[in-house]
Amino acid sequence: MRYYIIDGNNVIGKISSLKKLQLKDKQSSREKLALMIERFFITKNVKISLHFDGHPNEKIKIQKGKIIYSKNLTADELVKKEIGHSKNPKNLIVVTSDSNLQEFARKCSCTIILSEEFSKQINLSALQDEENNRIQELNNPNEFKKLFGVK
């Protein structure tokens, strides 16, 4: 089974809406990223660890994995520890744009996905989900009646 190790703050920095939100409300940006990741991986057979710097505010849960807070360390240090303790690092996919972390992951035979690329993938997935929901709504005759004011 593939195991994704995601540098959460790094990914937030690559999604403009989350980056703006993080300036106002760090917790909300983390929650939204967790939700986006959950939706993206819902049909995939993977496990996930989502890493954030600092201490948890309110607990966030994801079904296919865990959220790890670095507390007094850096998230990069914990990601490296997780890679180092892995029995099979070839099954790990590390999502980050941090060059130091990429280099470490590469030396350990992990697959690397840049945060920019990953953010595009989860944004595209979210747009497709939204489009499918709208199509389903339009297939409902009551929605047409609402649109055109018919009772």
N, C-alpha and C positions, 0 to 999 in steps of 0.2 A: 504494500500500500504506500502510495506517495504521501509524504509528510511536508506540509508547507510551514516554514518558519518565516513569519512576516514582521518586518521592522515597521511597526505601526506609525510612529511619528514621521518616519521617512515617507510613507505612502500618503499620509495626511498632507504633507508638504507638496505633494504632486497633484492634488485634487483641489482646484481653486476654491470651490465652495466650502470644503472642509478646512482649508487653510485659513480662510476668512473667519469661519466659525470658531476655530481654535483660538484666535486672538481674543474673542469675546467670552467663549465658554469651552474650555478644554474638555470637560466631561462630555458635553454634547457632541463634539467632533469625534471623540473616541467611540461613543455609542453609535453614531451614524456610520462610521467606518466598519464597526463590528457588524452592523445590520447589512451593509453593502456586501461584505465578505460572506456573511451567512447566506444571503440570496444567491451570490455567485456560485458558491460551492454546494448548494442544496441538492443537486442531482449527481454530484460527483463523489466517487468513492475515495475520499482523502481524509487526512487528519490535519489539524491546524494548531499552531501556537502563534498567537498574536502578542507581540512584545511592545510595551510602552515604557518610556522613562518615567521615573518617579513613583509616587505612591498612589494606590487606588483611592478614588473619591467614593463613588458608589459602585457596587459590584456589577459588572457586565458579564453576561454569559453568552456563549456561542455553543451550538449543539455539537459541532464536529471537532471541538477542540477546547483549548483553554486560552485564557488571557493572562499574561504574565507581566507583572510590574517590577521594574528594576529596583525600586526602593532607593537605597543609598548607592547603588552601583549604576552603571549605564546599561541601557538595553543592549547595546553592542556586546558588552561583556557577557551578559546572560545568553545572548544568541550564540556566541562562541562556545560557552560552556555546554549549551544544548547540543551543538554540533559535535563537540569533543566527546560527549557521553553517548552519542548515537552508535548503535551496533552496526548500522549499515548507512553511512552518510551518502551513498550513491542514491538512496531513495529520498533524500532531502532536497527540497526546492527552497532556496533562500531568496526572499523578496526584499531587496534593498538597493539603494543607489550609493551607499557608503563604500568608497573604494577600499578601505581597510578591511571591512567586513567581507566584501566580495573576494578579495585576495585570500583571506583565511578560508572562506567556503570553497573556493576553487582548489586550494591545496588539499582540502579534505575530500575532494571529488564530488562535491555537491553541485547541483544545477543552480544557476543564478538567473533570476528574472529581475530586470531593473524596475524600480518602483514606478517610473514613468510608463513603462509598458503594461505593468500590472494594473495601474490606475485606468489606463485606456480600456483594458479588458473588462474591468468591473463596471466602468461607466457605460460601455457598449451593452453589456448584459442588462444593466438597469434600464436603459432606453428600450431595449427589446421587450423586457417585461412590461414596461409602461404601455408600449404600443399594443402588445397582446391583450392587456387588460382593457384598453379602449376598444379594440375590435370586439371583444366579448360583450362589452357594454352595448355597442351598436347592434349586435345581433339580438338584443333584447328589444322587442317591440315597444315596451313601456318607455324605454330611453328615447325612442323616436318621438313618441307622444309628448314626452317632457320637452324635448328640443323644440317642437313646433307648437307647443301650447294646446295640444289636443287632449281632451279628457276621455 
